[in-house]
Amino acid sequence: MWGSENTVGKNVTLITAKAEIQGDIRISEALQIEGAVKGNILADPDSSAEVTIGVKGIVEGEIRAPHIVINGEVKGDVYSSDHITLNKNALVTGDVHYTMMEMVMGAKVNGKLLHVPTEKGSKSKKDILTQSNPLSAVTAETK
């Protein structure tokens, strides 16, 4: 129930199917997008934030978060410092920077897949979310 002390999971911010947001969004927990966002989505680098884009959701801008699940459309670069999932209806027009990725058959990426290692002597996960262009990325392109 709402307000119950026995709630499970994170606080989730929902952008409904008929909503359109213009401007940048900063989060530290969970964001579910079923509508449209025209702006960047930026997670607190010290958080375990998760951004989920629904099947009819669309983002026109950059996404930077530890955990990202894409079922809809993204027009912009995506930076995941922990794990990204591209489900079968995902369409990304931009580069995907990731440490771990799961890509389901049918997902489309019109851009580069850039693996960013986070081992010793390399970039930290926090750096992936705060830098504009990770220098130690290894490029892998798919068609």
N, C-alpha and C positions, 0 to 999 in steps of 0.2 A: 504494500500500500504506500501511497505518497506520504512522506513525513514519518514513516515507520523507522525505528532504530534498527530494524532487521533487514534493511535494504542491502542488496548485493551489487557489487560492481562500482563503476565510476559514475560521477555526475556527467550526464550527457547533454550537450547543447544540440538542439535539433533545428535545422533550417528546412522547413516544410516544402513540399512540391510547388506550391503557389507563391513562395517567397523568393525575392531577389535582393541580395545584399551587394552594395557597392562600397568598396573600401577594404582595407586590410583587417584581418581578424587575428587576434593573438589568443592562444589557448594554453592551458596547462593540464587539461584532462581530456575528455572525449568530445568530438564534434561529428555529427551525422548530417550529411548534406543530401537532401532530396530535391532541393530547388537549385537556384543559380547563385553563384558568387563571382563577382567581378572585382578581383583584388587578390592579394597574397594571403596565404594562411600560414602563420608562423607559430610554432609551438615553443614553449619555454625549453631551452636546451637541457635543463636539469630535470625535466619532467618525464613521465612515461606516457605522454599524450598520444592519442590515436585519432586519426582523421579517416572517416569512412564516407565514401561518395556512393550514393545509391544509384540504381540503374538509370534513373531519369535525372540524376544530379549532374551539374556541369560547373566546372571551375575555370575561369579565365584569369590565370595568374600562377604564381609560383607557390608550391606547397613544400614546407619544411617541417617534418615531424618524425619522431622516433618510429611510430607504427602507422602505416598507411594501407588502407584497403580501397581499391578502386573497382567499382562496378559500372561507373558511368564515364563521363568525358572530362579530360583535363587538357586545357590549352596553355601550356607553360611547363617549365622545368619542375621536376619532383626530386626532393632530397629526403631520403629515409636513413636515419642513423642506426636503426635496428632491423626492422623487417617490413617489407612491402609485399602486398598480394595484389596481383592483377587478375581479376576474375574474367570470365568469358566475354562479358559485355564491355570490358574496359577499352577505352580509346584514349591514348596519350599522344598529344602532338607536342613534343618537346623531349628533352633529355631526362633520363631516369638515373639518378645517382643512388646507389644502394650498397648495403653491406650484406644483407641476405634478401633473396627475392624468390617469390613463388609466382609462376605465371601459368594460368590455365589456358588450355587450347581454345583459341578464338579471340584471345586478348590481342590488341594491336598497339604497337608503339611506333610512331612516326618520329624517330629521333634516335639518339644513341642510348645504349645501356652501358652505364659506367660503374664498374665495381670499384668501391672505395675500401681498401683494406684498413682494418683498425687494429692490427697486431702491434707488438713492441716496435718502437722506433717509427711508428707511422702516425697518422691522424687519429685523434680521439673521436669518439662518437659525437661529442659536443661540437668539435670543429666542423663536422659535416653540416650541422644545422646553422652555423654562424658564418662560414666563409662563402663567398659568392662563387668560387670556382676551385674545387678540390684539385690540387696539383698532382697527387699521386694516383689518380684514377687510371684504371686499365680499361681500354675501350673494347666493347664487343657490340657489333651491329647485327641486327636481325632483319630479315625481309619477309 
